[in-house]
Amino acid sequence: MERYRGRFAPSPTGPLHFGSLVAAVGSYLEARVRGGEWLVRMEDPDPPRVAPGAADEILRALEACRMPWDGTIVRQSERAEAYHNALHRLRGRGVVYPCACSRREIADSATVGIEGYVYRGACRGGMPPGKRARAQRVNTGGAAIAFDDAVQGRIEHDLERDIGDFVVYRADRVYAYQLAVVIDDAEQDITDVVRGADLLASTPRQIHLQRLLDIATPRYVHLPVAVNKAGEKLSKQTLAAPLDPAQPVPALFAAMAFLGQGPPPELRHASLTAFWDWALKNWDLARVPRVRTAAAPAISPQR
C-alpha cells in the first residue's frame, strides 16, 4: 500500500462543531482505511482570532470521539522561524515583493475575483517614493494552476486573473495562512490533504508556493462544507453548536450520513466501539457527494 500521511488542521477560534467534525471524520477515516498516519495541527498564527482554551477543547472533543492522532501536536503560533526562513528563500528567488497599497487603494482599483479583490501587482516594479511596505506579496504572473481533486474533480485557475498577487506576510507581522500551511505540510511530510471545500480556492495558491519552493504537492480531497439554513458555513461567527462530548455518536452518525456513507439507522444509538467498527469497514471516498456545500442535518440526542 502506498505510504499515506494525512492531517486535521483546525483553527482554534472556538469549540469543535459539526462543520469541523465532518473534516475530522473524513480525514481520519481516509487515513486509517489507507493504513496511514493521521496528525493534528493547530492553525493559530493569528493571535486575535484564537479563543483562549479552544485548542485544548478541540483535542478533548477528538478524544471523546475516540479519534487518536499520531505524533505530537504542531502549533503554527510556535513556528515563526520556519515561516521566516521560507519567506527568505522566496525573496532570494525574487518572487516576492513589498507592497505599500492600503485596502482602500486596492478596492478602488481592483476587480472582484473568485475570492475577494484581485490585486494586479501595482507594487511589482517598486513602491511609490515615500511609501512604506505594508505587506509582502507573491508574484503570480503567468501562474496557471491545475489539479485533480478526488471529490471536486478538475480545478483550474489562472492565479493572476482569478486571485492576483497574494499576501504571504501581513502588515501586522503575521505570516499568512497560505505560506504557513505549505511549510507545515512539507515539514510534516503530508502526502494527502483532506479538508473542507471552503479551502478549495486556497489550493492553487498553495501549489504555486510549493512550486516556487521546490516542495512536493500532496494529493487533495475537498469535502462538502456544512451550511446553515441561511447558506452560511457553520462557524463560531454563525453560532454553530459545539459537539457534545458526553454524547458524540449522534454527531458522528450525522457526519457519516452527510458524507454520503449511508450508515444504518441503528448506528445512531450504538456505542462508540460499534460506530467505529462499522465506519472503518464501510468508509468509501467514492460515495462522498460531489458538491461544495450541503445543508447541515439536525442532530438528535442519543437515547
Helices and strands as residue ranges (DSSP letters): E 5-8, H 18-33, E 37-42, G 47-49, H 54-64, E 74-75, G 76-78, H 80-92, E 96-99, H 103-109, E 111-113, E 116-118, E 135-138, E 144-149, E 153-158, H 159-162, E 167-169, H 177-187, E 192-196, G 197-202, H 203-212, E 219-223, E 225-227, H 249-258, G 265-269, H 272-282, G 285-287, E 293-295
